[in-house]
Each structure stands twice: as C-alpha cells, then as structure tokens.
Amino acid sequence: MSKMSIIAEFWDFLKERKKWWLAPIFIFLLLLGALVVLGEGSVIAPLIYTLF
C-alpha cells in the first residue's frame, strides 16, 4: 500500500462516515510527529525544548 492510497482511503472514510471531527486530531498528530522528527538533531531543537 502506498502512502497516497492510505491518505485517500482516510479521506473517503471521513466523507462517507461524516467523521469530520477526526481531521483536526489527525492533522495535529502529523504536525507533532513532524516537529519531533525535524527537531531531533537540528537547529529547531532549542525551540522544541522551550515549547515543552
């Protein structure tokens, strides 16, 4: 399964089941995961430490 098919399947699930409240949670988790990955060994690390 490709990543795009997972995203498309999730989008279809949201449209069909009318679970729009899941979208902000999913987006927040993606952004938090990206912040952790990017801040692991970069210049952004001090910013992350001050946030948490």
mmCIF file of the N, C-alpha and C atoms, coordinates in Angstrom:
data_MODEL
# 
_entry.id   MODEL 
# 
loop_
_atom_site.group_PDB 
_atom_site.id 
_atom_site.type_symbol 
_atom_site.label_atom_id 
_atom_site.label_alt_id 
_atom_site.label_comp_id 
_atom_site.label_asym_id 
_atom_site.label_entity_id 
_atom_site.label_seq_id 
_atom_site.pdbx_PDB_ins_code 
_atom_site.Cartn_x 
_atom_site.Cartn_y 
_atom_site.Cartn_z 
_atom_site.occupancy 
_atom_site.B_iso_or_equiv 
_atom_site.pdbx_formal_charge 
_atom_site.auth_seq_id 
_atom_site.auth_comp_id 
_atom_site.auth_asym_id 
_atom_site.auth_atom_id 
_atom_site.pdbx_PDB_model_num 
ATOM 1   N N  . MET A 1 1  ? 0.835   -1.186 0.000  1.00 0.00 ? 1  MET A N  1 
ATOM 2   C CA . MET A 1 1  ? 0.000   0.000  0.000  1.00 0.00 ? 1  MET A CA 1 
ATOM 3   C C  . MET A 1 1  ? 0.875   1.243  0.000  1.00 0.00 ? 1  MET A C  1 
ATOM 4   N N  . SER A 1 2  ? 0.571   2.142  -0.863 1.00 0.00 ? 2  SER A N  1 
ATOM 5   C CA . SER A 1 2  ? 1.338   3.378  -0.901 1.00 0.00 ? 2  SER A CA 1 
ATOM 6   C C  . SER A 1 2  ? 0.760   4.371  0.096  1.00 0.00 ? 2  SER A C  1 
ATOM 7   N N  . LYS A 1 3  ? 1.545   5.369  0.406  1.00 0.00 ? 3  LYS A N  1 
ATOM 8   C CA . LYS A 1 3  ? 1.108   6.385  1.365  1.00 0.00 ? 3  LYS A CA 1 
ATOM 9   C C  . LYS A 1 3  ? -0.090  7.161  0.838  1.00 0.00 ? 3  LYS A C  1 
ATOM 10  N N  . MET A 1 4  ? -0.105  7.406  -0.460 1.00 0.00 ? 4  MET A N  1 
ATOM 11  C CA . MET A 1 4  ? -1.203  8.168  -1.043 1.00 0.00 ? 4  MET A CA 1 
ATOM 12  C C  . MET A 1 4  ? -2.515  7.398  -0.964 1.00 0.00 ? 4  MET A C  1 
ATOM 13  N N  . SER A 1 5  ? -2.459  6.084  -1.083 1.00 0.00 ? 5  SER A N  1 
ATOM 14  C CA . SER A 1 5  ? -3.698  5.319  -1.004 1.00 0.00 ? 5  SER A CA 1 
ATOM 15  C C  . SER A 1 5  ? -4.237  5.314  0.424  1.00 0.00 ? 5  SER A C  1 
ATOM 16  N N  . ILE A 1 6  ? -3.355  5.361  1.396  1.00 0.00 ? 6  ILE A N  1 
ATOM 17  C CA . ILE A 1 6  ? -3.798  5.431  2.794  1.00 0.00 ? 6  ILE A CA 1 
ATOM 18  C C  . ILE A 1 6  ? -4.475  6.769  3.053  1.00 0.00 ? 6  ILE A C  1 
ATOM 19  N N  . ILE A 1 7  ? -3.891  7.838  2.533  1.00 0.00 ? 7  ILE A N  1 
ATOM 20  C CA . ILE A 1 7  ? -4.487  9.165  2.709  1.00 0.00 ? 7  ILE A CA 1 
ATOM 21  C C  . ILE A 1 7  ? -5.826  9.243  1.984  1.00 0.00 ? 7  ILE A C  1 
ATOM 22  N N  . ALA A 1 8  ? -5.888  8.697  0.772  1.00 0.00 ? 8  ALA A N  1 
ATOM 23  C CA . ALA A 1 8  ? -7.148  8.709  0.013  1.00 0.00 ? 8  ALA A CA 1 
ATOM 24  C C  . ALA A 1 8  ? -8.213  7.882  0.724  1.00 0.00 ? 8  ALA A C  1 
ATOM 25  N N  . GLU A 1 9  ? -7.819  6.751  1.275  1.00 0.00 ? 9  GLU A N  1 
ATOM 26  C CA . GLU A 1 9  ? -8.777  5.913  1.997  1.00 0.00 ? 9  GLU A CA 1 
ATOM 27  C C  . GLU A 1 9  ? -9.275  6.626  3.261  1.00 0.00 ? 9  GLU A C  1 
ATOM 28  N N  . PHE A 1 10 ? -8.389  7.308  3.954  1.00 0.00 ? 10 PHE A N  1 
ATOM 29  C CA . PHE A 1 10 ? -8.797  8.052  5.146  1.00 0.00 ? 10 PHE A CA 1 
ATOM 30  C C  . PHE A 1 10 ? -9.749  9.183  4.766  1.00 0.00 ? 10 PHE A C  1 
ATOM 31  N N  . TRP A 1 11 ? -9.475  9.864  3.656  1.00 0.00 ? 11 TRP A N  1 
ATOM 32  C CA . TRP A 1 11 ? -10.341 10.944 3.189  1.00 0.00 ? 11 TRP A CA 1 
ATOM 33  C C  . TRP A 1 11 ? -11.725 10.404 2.829  1.00 0.00 ? 11 TRP A C  1 
ATOM 34  N N  . ASP A 1 12 ? -11.756 9.258  2.145  1.00 0.00 ? 12 ASP A N  1 
ATOM 35  C CA . ASP A 1 12 ? -13.042 8.636  1.807  1.00 0.00 ? 12 ASP A CA 1 
ATOM 36  C C  . ASP A 1 12 ? -13.805 8.235  3.066  1.00 0.00 ? 12 ASP A C  1 
ATOM 37  N N  . PHE A 1 13 ? -13.091 7.740  4.069  1.00 0.00 ? 13 PHE A N  1 
ATOM 38  C CA . PHE A 1 13 ? -13.726 7.383  5.336  1.00 0.00 ? 13 PHE A CA 1 
ATOM 39  C C  . PHE A 1 13 ? -14.369 8.604  5.983  1.00 0.00 ? 13 PHE A C  1 
ATOM 40  N N  . LEU A 1 14 ? -13.636 9.730  5.992  1.00 0.00 ? 14 LEU A N  1 
ATOM 41  C CA . LEU A 1 14 ? -14.173 10.956 6.588  1.00 0.00 ? 14 LEU A CA 1 
ATOM 42  C C  . LEU A 1 14 ? -15.422 11.425 5.851  1.00 0.00 ? 14 LEU A C  1 
ATOM 43  N N  . LYS A 1 15 ? -15.388 11.381 4.509  1.00 0.00 ? 15 LYS A N  1 
ATOM 44  C CA . LYS A 1 15 ? -16.533 11.835 3.726  1.00 0.00 ? 15 LYS A CA 1 
ATOM 45  C C  . LYS A 1 15 ? -17.739 10.921 3.905  1.00 0.00 ? 15 LYS A C  1 
ATOM 46  N N  . GLU A 1 16 ? -17.520 9.622  3.885  1.00 0.00 ? 16 GLU A N  1 
ATOM 47  C CA . GLU A 1 16 ? -18.629 8.673  3.927  1.00 0.00 ? 16 GLU A CA 1 
ATOM 48  C C  . GLU A 1 16 ? -19.262 8.587  5.301  1.00 0.00 ? 16 GLU A C  1 
ATOM 49  N N  . ARG A 1 17 ? -18.443 8.569  6.344  1.00 0.00 ? 17 ARG A N  1 
ATOM 50  C CA . ARG A 1 17 ? -18.951 8.380  7.705  1.00 0.00 ? 17 ARG A CA 1 
ATOM 51  C C  . ARG A 1 17 ? -19.264 9.688  8.424  1.00 0.00 ? 17 ARG A C  1 
ATOM 52  N N  . LYS A 1 18 ? -18.941 10.828 7.792  1.00 0.00 ? 18 LYS A N  1 
ATOM 53  C CA . LYS A 1 18 ? -19.183 12.159 8.372  1.00 0.00 ? 18 LYS A CA 1 
ATOM 54  C C  . LYS A 1 18 ? -18.464 12.328 9.714  1.00 0.00 ? 18 LYS A C  1 
ATOM 55  N N  . LYS A 1 19 ? -17.229 11.880 9.754  1.00 0.00 ? 19 LYS A N  1 
ATOM 56  C CA . LYS A 1 19 ? -16.403 11.985 10.967 1.00 0.00 ? 19 LYS A CA 1 
ATOM 57  C C  . LYS A 1 19 ? -15.423 13.145 10.832 1.00 0.00 ? 19 LYS A C  1 
ATOM 58  N N  . TRP A 1 20 ? -15.923 14.328 10.539 1.00 0.00 ? 20 TRP A N  1 
ATOM 59  C CA . TRP A 1 20 ? -15.059 15.478 10.297 1.00 0.00 ? 20 TRP A CA 1 
ATOM 60  C C  . TRP A 1 20 ? -14.289 15.907 11.536 1.00 0.00 ? 20 TRP A C  1 
ATOM 61  N N  . TRP A 1 21 ? -14.751 15.535 12.717 1.00 0.00 ? 21 TRP A N  1 
ATOM 62  C CA . TRP A 1 21 ? -14.047 15.925 13.932 1.00 0.00 ? 21 TRP A CA 1 
ATOM 63  C C  . TRP A 1 21 ? -12.712 15.193 14.065 1.00 0.00 ? 21 TRP A C  1 
ATOM 64  N N  . LEU A 1 22 ? -12.507 14.121 13.301 1.00 0.00 ? 22 LEU A N  1 
ATOM 65  C CA . LEU A 1 22 ? -11.235 13.402 13.340 1.00 0.00 ? 22 LEU A CA 1 
ATOM 66  C C  . LEU A 1 22 ? -10.126 14.132 12.575 1.00 0.00 ? 22 LEU A C  1 
ATOM 67  N N  . ALA A 1 23 ? -10.488 14.957 11.611 1.00 0.00 ? 23 ALA A N  1 
ATOM 68  C CA . ALA A 1 23 ? -9.489  15.624 10.767 1.00 0.00 ? 23 ALA A CA 1 
ATOM 69  C C  . ALA A 1 23 ? -8.539  16.523 11.568 1.00 0.00 ? 23 ALA A C  1 
ATOM 70  N N  . PRO A 1 24 ? -9.023  17.409 12.464 1.00 0.00 ? 24 PRO A N  1 
ATOM 71  C CA . PRO A 1 24 ? -8.074  18.242 13.224 1.00 0.00 ? 24 PRO A CA 1 
ATOM 72  C C  . PRO A 1 24 ? -7.154  17.423 14.133 1.00 0.00 ? 24 PRO A C  1 
ATOM 73  N N  . ILE A 1 25 ? -7.661  16.347 14.683 1.00 0.00 ? 25 ILE A N  1 
ATOM 74  C CA . ILE A 1 25 ? -6.830  15.489 15.538 1.00 0.00 ? 25 ILE A CA 1 
ATOM 75  C C  . ILE A 1 25 ? -5.722  14.854 14.709 1.00 0.00 ? 25 ILE A C  1 
ATOM 76  N N  . PHE A 1 26 ? -6.077  14.347 13.546 1.00 0.00 ? 26 PHE A N  1 
ATOM 77  C CA . PHE A 1 26 ? -5.112  13.710 12.661 1.00 0.00 ? 26 PHE A CA 1 
ATOM 78  C C  . PHE A 1 26 ? -4.051  14.705 12.190 1.00 0.00 ? 26 PHE A C  1 
ATOM 79  N N  . ILE A 1 27 ? -4.473  15.902 11.823 1.00 0.00 ? 27 ILE A N  1 
ATOM 80  C CA . ILE A 1 27 ? -3.533  16.935 11.369 1.00 0.00 ? 27 ILE A CA 1 
ATOM 81  C C  . ILE A 1 27 ? -2.592  17.345 12.497 1.00 0.00 ? 27 ILE A C  1 
ATOM 82  N N  . PHE A 1 28 ? -3.139  17.492 13.720 1.00 0.00 ? 28 PHE A N  1 
ATOM 83  C CA . PHE A 1 28 ? -2.305  17.851 14.861 1.00 0.00 ? 28 PHE A CA 1 
ATOM 84  C C  . PHE A 1 28 ? -1.262  16.768 15.138 1.00 0.00 ? 28 PHE A C  1 
ATOM 85  N N  . LEU A 1 29 ? -1.656  15.512 15.069 1.00 0.00 ? 29 LEU A N  1 
ATOM 86  C CA . LEU A 1 29 ? -0.707  14.425 15.303 1.00 0.00 ? 29 LEU A CA 1 
ATOM 87  C C  . LEU A 1 29 ? 0.377   14.385 14.228 1.00 0.00 ? 29 LEU A C  1 
ATOM 88  N N  . LEU A 1 30 ? 0.002   14.653 12.988 1.00 0.00 ? 30 LEU A N  1 
ATOM 89  C CA . LEU A 1 30 ? 1.001   14.710 11.916 1.00 0.00 ? 30 LEU A CA 1 
ATOM 90  C C  . LEU A 1 30 ? 1.998   15.842 12.140 1.00 0.00 ? 30 LEU A C  1 
ATOM 91  N N  . LEU A 1 31 ? 1.489   17.018 12.516 1.00 0.00 ? 31 LEU A N  1 
ATOM 92  C CA . LEU A 1 31 ? 2.382   18.153 12.767 1.00 0.00 ? 31 LEU A CA 1 
ATOM 93  C C  . LEU A 1 31 ? 3.292   17.904 13.965 1.00 0.00 ? 31 LEU A C  1 
ATOM 94  N N  . LEU A 1 32 ? 2.752   17.303 15.006 1.00 0.00 ? 32 LEU A N  1 
ATOM 95  C CA . LEU A 1 32 ? 3.565   16.985 16.180 1.00 0.00 ? 32 LEU A CA 1 
ATOM 96  C C  . LEU A 1 32 ? 4.646   15.967 15.837 1.00 0.00 ? 32 LEU A C  1 
ATOM 97  N N  . GLY A 1 33 ? 4.301   14.966 15.054 1.00 0.00 ? 33 GLY A N  1 
ATOM 98  C CA . GLY A 1 33 ? 5.284   13.979 14.615 1.00 0.00 ? 33 GLY A CA 1 
ATOM 99  C C  . GLY A 1 33 ? 6.368   14.604 13.761 1.00 0.00 ? 33 GLY A C  1 
ATOM 100 N N  . ALA A 1 34 ? 5.982   15.506 12.858 1.00 0.00 ? 34 ALA A N  1 
ATOM 101 C CA . ALA A 1 34 ? 6.967   16.192 12.022 1.00 0.00 ? 34 ALA A CA 1 
ATOM 102 C C  . ALA A 1 34 ? 7.883   17.064 12.871 1.00 0.00 ? 34 ALA A C  1 
ATOM 103 N N  . LEU A 1 35 ? 7.338   17.715 13.881 1.00 0.00 ? 35 LEU A N  1 
ATOM 104 C CA . LEU A 1 35 ? 8.145   18.549 14.773 1.00 0.00 ? 35 LEU A CA 1 
ATOM 105 C C  . LEU A 1 35 ? 9.172   17.716 15.524 1.00 0.00 ? 35 LEU A C  1 
ATOM 106 N N  . VAL A 1 36 ? 8.773   16.555 15.970 1.00 0.00 ? 36 VAL A N  1 
ATOM 107 C CA . VAL A 1 36 ? 9.700   15.676 16.696 1.00 0.00 ? 36 VAL A CA 1 
ATOM 108 C C  . VAL A 1 36 ? 10.800  15.179 15.763 1.00 0.00 ? 36 VAL A C  1 
ATOM 109 N N  . VAL A 1 37 ? 10.431  14.772 14.562 1.00 0.00 ? 37 VAL A N  1 
ATOM 110 C CA . VAL A 1 37 ? 11.426  14.261 13.611 1.00 0.00 ? 37 VAL A CA 1 
ATOM 111 C C  . VAL A 1 37 ? 12.390  15.360 13.193 1.00 0.00 ? 37 VAL A C  1 
ATOM 112 N N  . LEU A 1 38 ? 11.875  16.541 12.888 1.00 0.00 ? 38 LEU A N  1 
ATOM 113 C CA . LEU A 1 38 ? 12.745  17.632 12.451 1.00 0.00 ? 38 LEU A CA 1 
ATOM 114 C C  . LEU A 1 38 ? 13.615  18.169 13.584 1.00 0.00 ? 38 LEU A C  1 
ATOM 115 N N  . GLY A 1 39 ? 13.119  18.124 14.786 1.00 0.00 ? 39 GLY A N  1 
ATOM 116 C CA . GLY A 1 39 ? 13.866  18.693 15.902 1.00 0.00 ? 39 GLY A CA 1 
ATOM 117 C C  . GLY A 1 39 ? 14.832  17.754 16.565 1.00 0.00 ? 39 GLY A C  1 
ATOM 118 N N  . GLU A 1 40 ? 14.948  16.559 16.055 1.00 0.00 ? 40 GLU A N  1 
ATOM 119 C CA . GLU A 1 40 ? 15.791  15.559 16.685 1.00 0.00 ? 40 GLU A CA 1 
ATOM 120 C C  . GLU A 1 40 ? 17.270  15.945 16.670 1.00 0.00 ? 40 GLU A C  1 
ATOM 121 N N  . GLY A 1 41 ? 17.732  16.518 15.595 1.00 0.00 ? 41 GLY A N  1 
ATOM 122 C CA . GLY A 1 41 ? 19.140  16.871 15.539 1.00 0.00 ? 41 GLY A CA 1 
ATOM 123 C C  . GLY A 1 41 ? 19.371  18.116 14.716 1.00 0.00 ? 41 GLY A C  1 
ATOM 124 N N  . SER A 1 42 ? 18.549  19.100 14.906 1.00 0.00 ? 42 SER A N  1 
ATOM 125 C CA . SER A 1 42 ? 18.677  20.280 14.054 1.00 0.00 ? 42 SER A CA 1 
ATOM 126 C C  . SER A 1 42 ? 18.696  21.552 14.889 1.00 0.00 ? 42 SER A C  1 
ATOM 127 N N  . VAL A 1 43 ? 18.634  22.670 14.189 1.00 0.00 ? 43 VAL A N  1 
ATOM 128 C CA . VAL A 1 43 ? 18.638  23.976 14.824 1.00 0.00 ? 43 VAL A CA 1 
ATOM 129 C C  . VAL A 1 43 ? 17.310  24.230 15.542 1.00 0.00 ? 43 VAL A C  1 
ATOM 130 N N  . ILE A 1 44 ? 16.274  23.508 15.182 1.00 0.00 ? 44 ILE A N  1 
ATOM 131 C CA . ILE A 1 44 ? 14.949  23.708 15.766 1.00 0.00 ? 44 ILE A CA 1 
ATOM 132 C C  . ILE A 1 44 ? 14.855  23.130 17.185 1.00 0.00 ? 44 ILE A C  1 
ATOM 133 N N  . ALA A 1 45 ? 15.811  22.289 17.562 1.00 0.00 ? 45 ALA A N  1 
ATOM 134 C CA . ALA A 1 45 ? 15.762  21.611 18.861 1.00 0.00 ? 45 ALA A CA 1 
ATOM 135 C C  . ALA A 1 45 ? 15.585  22.569 20.057 1.00 0.00 ? 45 ALA A C  1 
ATOM 136 N N  . PRO A 1 46 ? 16.305  23.694 20.156 1.00 0.00 ? 46 PRO A N  1 
ATOM 137 C CA . PRO A 1 46 ? 16.078  24.588 21.293 1.00 0.00 ? 46 PRO A CA 1 
ATOM 138 C C  . PRO A 1 46 ? 14.662  25.145 21.345 1.00 0.00 ? 46 PRO A C  1 
ATOM 139 N N  . LEU A 1 47 ? 14.052  25.369 20.183 1.00 0.00 ? 47 LEU A N  1 
ATOM 140 C CA . LEU A 1 47 ? 12.672  25.837 20.149 1.00 0.00 ? 47 LEU A CA 1 
ATOM 141 C C  . LEU A 1 47 ? 11.731  24.791 20.723 1.00 0.00 ? 47 LEU A C  1 
ATOM 142 N N  . ILE A 1 48 ? 11.956  23.542 20.378 1.00 0.00 ? 48 ILE A N  1 
ATOM 143 C CA . ILE A 1 48 ? 11.093  22.473 20.881 1.00 0.00 ? 48 ILE A CA 1 
ATOM 144 C C  . ILE A 1 48 ? 11.220  22.359 22.396 1.00 0.00 ? 48 ILE A C  1 
ATOM 145 N N  . TYR A 1 49 ? 12.435  22.476 22.897 1.00 0.00 ? 49 TYR A N  1 
ATOM 146 C CA . TYR A 1 49 ? 12.631  22.368 24.348 1.00 0.00 ? 49 TYR A CA 1 
ATOM 147 C C  . TYR A 1 49 ? 11.899  23.498 25.095 1.00 0.00 ? 49 TYR A C  1 
ATOM 148 N N  . THR A 1 50 ? 11.836  24.673 24.497 1.00 0.00 ? 50 THR A N  1 
ATOM 149 C CA . THR A 1 50 ? 11.138  25.760 25.167 1.00 0.00 ? 50 THR A CA 1 
ATOM 150 C C  . THR A 1 50 ? 9.616   25.586 25.092 1.00 0.00 ? 50 THR A C  1 
ATOM 151 N N  . LEU A 1 51 ? 9.121   24.886 24.067 1.00 0.00 ? 51 LEU A N  1 
ATOM 152 C CA . LEU A 1 51 ? 7.681   24.649 23.953 1.00 0.00 ? 51 LEU A CA 1 
ATOM 153 C C  . LEU A 1 51 ? 7.187   23.656 24.995 1.00 0.00 ? 51 LEU A C  1 
ATOM 154 N N  . PHE A 1 52 ? 8.010   22.654 25.284 1.00 0.00 ? 52 PHE A N  1 
ATOM 155 C CA . PHE A 1 52 ? 7.579   21.613 26.203 1.00 0.00 ? 52 PHE A CA 1 
ATOM 156 C C  . PHE A 1 52 ? 8.305   21.761 27.513 1.00 0.00 ? 52 PHE A C  1 
# 
